[in-house]
Amino acid sequence: MLLQGKTVIVSGVGAGLGHQVAATVVRDGGNAVLGARTEANLAKSAVEIDPDGTHTAYRTTDITDETQCEALAALAVERFGRIDAVVHVAAWDSHFGGLADADFGTWQQIIDVNLLGTLRMTRACLPALKERGGSVVIIGTQSAVAAPSQVQQAAYAASKGALTSAMYSMARELGPHRIRVNTVLPGWMWGPPVQAYVTFTAHSEQVAEDQVLNRLTERMALPELATDGDVADAAAFLASDRARAITGQSLLVNAGELMR
């Protein structure tokens, strides 16, 4: 199995992608250590993914708090004896708007979560990762490397773009320790957030949900959106030994909407 015997920390485990990544880790033979700010979400995900609790552990974690990041890393080592990978899903992605209406105080908070929070969590895992090498997988966004679509999320894109740049520096710095650093860049991704967007837009415009969905899919080379599961599979691959020679790379998982 792809992650047999591996221990993977997953940040940002809620109802969507974080849950799917953790489920994929366990499905592929690994141990998933779940972190998020809401304990109820963590407990629910852990039970659904691993009913007997053999391959999961969780702890409430706010990645803007370095002490909490260190505690999550310590839990992984205490419970499973190692950390082989960390997958960063935690992000503030619900703020909309551009430059003209920017509230830079909010921008700073978004950067503290999306950029600095990811770096805090990575640093907390470094002592364990350095013992035998491993993988850091960042979930970014297609809008970090290309002009965004009609949905304006300038602060989110800027924070994720900075994180993609930081990836290159980390890949160079950590490579001698056999720690790989890569990014998965989803585009439109079918899961709870996009489902909510489709429902809201259809209601606002008084059109069928299929019509809204068709507007999205017609931009893709493939005839359907990528899913949370597709992105989770890409993250699991990059976390695994099959990606042992891959570092400093960005993998688009977007059904061919953007090609590079």
C-alpha atoms as one frame of an Amber mdcrd trajectory, in Angstrom:
protein
   0.000   0.000   0.000   1.152   3.504  -0.848   1.572   4.761   2.728   1.968
   1.481   4.611   3.410   2.175   8.051   3.763   5.917   7.429   2.529   8.560
   9.855   1.085  11.664   8.220  -0.033  14.849   9.954  -3.003  16.501   8.220
  -3.908  20.065   9.184  -7.296  21.644   8.542  -9.456  18.534   8.891 -13.102
  19.484   8.475 -15.925  18.301   6.275 -14.105  18.720   2.964 -10.598  18.207
   1.644  -8.894  17.756   5.007 -11.219  14.888   5.863 -10.635  13.346   2.445
  -6.842  13.560   2.776  -6.925  11.909   6.201  -9.237   9.178   4.897  -6.901
   8.576   1.957  -3.906   8.222   4.283  -5.677   5.525   6.300  -7.026   3.840
   3.165  -3.486   3.610   1.830  -2.137   1.959   4.981  -0.915   4.960   6.946
  -1.604   6.570  10.290  -3.317   9.967  10.132  -2.816  12.572  12.840  -5.565
  15.152  12.465  -5.408  18.809  13.434  -8.028  21.565  13.209  -9.480  24.321
  15.366 -12.832  22.601  15.974 -12.674  19.490  18.146 -16.147  18.290  17.119
 -15.045  18.132  13.474 -11.919  16.211  14.424 -13.786  13.652  16.507 -16.391
  13.141  13.782 -13.767  12.689  11.066 -11.672  10.311  13.160 -14.642   8.042
  13.882 -15.760   8.016  10.247 -12.266   7.324   8.929 -11.093   4.828  11.537
 -13.900   3.580  13.822 -11.641   1.638  16.186  -9.064   4.432  16.419  -6.106
   2.229  15.556  -4.727   4.456  12.821  -5.828   7.951  13.845  -5.108  10.496
  16.537  -6.255  14.096  16.749  -5.754  17.316  18.644  -7.323  20.755  18.354
  -4.759  22.913  16.606  -4.733  26.559  15.579  -1.776  26.922  13.239  -1.363
  30.587  14.192  -0.194  29.292  17.596   3.286  27.772  17.488   2.784  25.935
  20.783  -0.280  24.156  19.406   1.634  23.173  16.263   4.381  21.681  18.413
   1.797  19.802  20.474   0.294  18.197  17.355   3.733  17.081  16.181   4.455
  15.698  19.654   1.183  13.748  19.595   2.192  12.062  16.330   5.530  10.972
  17.770   4.011   9.899  21.087   1.251   7.840  19.463   3.006   6.408  16.405
   6.708   6.981  17.050   7.431   8.978  13.914   6.377  11.615  11.394   6.863
  10.762   7.724   4.854  13.534   6.107   2.745  16.582   6.797  -0.055  17.658
   4.461  -1.111  21.272   4.892  -4.818  21.723   4.184  -5.602  24.357   6.842
  -6.355  27.690   5.186  -8.501  30.796   5.392 -10.274  30.657   2.035 -13.599
  32.377   2.752 -12.577  36.019   2.231 -13.582  37.605  -1.068 -12.581  40.850
  -2.762  -9.765  42.581  -4.590  -7.369  45.469  -4.058  -9.801  48.380  -4.315
 -11.885  47.185  -1.362  -9.048  45.525   0.547  -9.014  45.516   4.332  -5.316
  44.960   4.906  -5.897  44.026   8.527  -7.857  41.032   7.263  -5.160  40.366
   4.672  -2.586  40.165   7.483  -4.729  37.616   9.316  -5.078  35.536   6.141
  -1.316  35.607   5.616  -0.799  34.597   9.256  -2.910  31.485   8.656  -2.112
  30.517   5.089   1.573  31.402   4.885   3.009  31.678   8.384   0.728  29.012
   9.852   1.920  26.505   7.277   5.540  27.392   8.037   4.940  27.076  11.790
   3.432  23.624  11.385   6.252  22.536   9.086   8.917  23.712  11.519   7.224
  21.869  14.382   7.536  18.631  12.387  11.172  19.095  11.352  12.895  17.254
  14.228  10.894  14.088  13.520  11.095  14.444   9.734  14.873  14.788   9.870
  15.237  11.401  11.566  14.502   9.429   8.399  13.497  11.963   5.757   9.974
  12.552   4.576   7.610  14.837   2.753   5.911  18.202   3.133   2.845  18.599
   0.916   1.233  22.011   0.627  -2.299  22.365  -0.712  -2.171  25.585  -2.707
  -4.489  26.948  -5.347  -4.429  27.349  -9.103  -5.069  31.088  -8.627  -1.626
  31.379  -7.017   0.031  30.788 -10.398  -2.538  32.139 -12.875  -5.101  34.900
 -13.232  -8.143  33.903 -11.158 -11.551  33.241 -12.630 -14.621  35.367 -11.926
 -14.426  34.765  -8.170 -12.163  37.444  -6.675 -10.046  36.246  -3.735  -6.959
  38.431  -3.958  -5.761  37.952  -0.370  -6.122  34.177  -0.567  -4.306  34.009
  -3.912  -1.512  36.285  -2.670  -0.973  34.237   0.484  -0.911  30.965  -1.431
   1.360  32.447  -4.096   3.840  33.420  -1.391   3.642  29.890  -0.033   4.431
  28.435  -3.454   7.535  30.640  -3.560   8.470  29.546  -0.035   8.227  25.950
  -1.232  11.282  26.420  -3.462  13.355  27.760  -0.582  12.259  24.955   1.748
  12.964  22.314  -0.888  16.571  23.558  -1.138  17.028  23.941   2.606  15.516
  20.606   3.605  16.673  18.496   0.672  19.960  17.477   2.350  17.835  15.885
   5.088  15.895  13.924   2.451  12.816  16.007   3.140  10.860  16.754  -0.013
   8.586  19.805  -0.348   5.896  19.977  -3.028   2.609  21.719  -3.701  -0.716
  20.469  -5.054  -2.605  23.201  -6.901  -6.334  22.484  -7.245  -8.610  24.500
  -9.471 -12.370  24.184  -9.133 -12.752  21.118  -6.962 -16.044  19.326  -6.405
 -16.601  19.119  -2.674 -18.617  20.952   0.013 -17.374  24.512  -0.756 -18.014
  24.275  -4.504 -21.308  22.492  -3.930 -22.352  25.416  -1.728 -21.196  27.903
  -4.388 -23.215  26.156  -7.090 -26.328  26.036  -4.909 -25.996  29.679  -3.838
 -25.361  30.940  -7.381 -28.254  28.953  -8.821 -30.584  30.330  -6.154 -29.340
  33.908  -6.641 -29.717  33.767 -10.420 -32.857  31.618 -10.303 -31.390  29.046
 -12.659 -30.860  25.296 -12.386 -27.775  24.088 -10.522 -26.769  22.085 -13.602
 -26.545  25.331 -15.548 -24.104  26.819 -13.038 -22.084  23.608 -12.966 -21.927
  23.514 -16.765 -20.379  26.996 -16.793 -17.549  25.632 -14.698 -16.988  22.359
 -16.513 -17.030  23.876 -20.003 -13.676  25.515 -19.211 -12.048  22.165 -18.491
 -10.252  19.909 -20.960 -11.883  16.954 -19.215 -15.691  16.873 -19.043 -15.970
  17.106 -15.241 -14.471  18.867 -12.253 -11.711  17.362 -10.189 -12.942  16.198
  -6.783 -11.664  16.375  -3.225 -10.692  12.733  -3.684  -8.566  13.511  -6.744
  -6.639  16.173  -4.840  -6.239  13.870  -1.833  -4.845  11.125  -4.084  -2.275
  13.572  -5.486  -1.264  14.594  -1.967  -0.933  10.953  -0.899   1.312  10.228
  -3.879   3.599  13.158  -3.063   3.703  12.052   0.583   4.750   8.540  -0.422
   8.097   6.981  -1.297   6.982   6.734  -4.922   7.679  10.465  -5.133  11.149
  10.060  -3.588  12.862  12.026  -6.381  10.258  14.797  -6.631  10.782  18.058
  -4.753  10.173  21.747  -5.374   7.331  20.976  -7.780   3.747  22.175  -8.195
   1.176  19.666  -9.426  -1.998  21.078 -10.972  -5.091  18.958 -10.290  -7.716
  20.856 -12.248  -9.200  18.693 -15.034  -7.090  20.639 -17.524  -8.554  24.110
 -16.934  -5.027  25.517 -16.832  -2.113  23.756 -18.512   1.569  24.533 -17.910
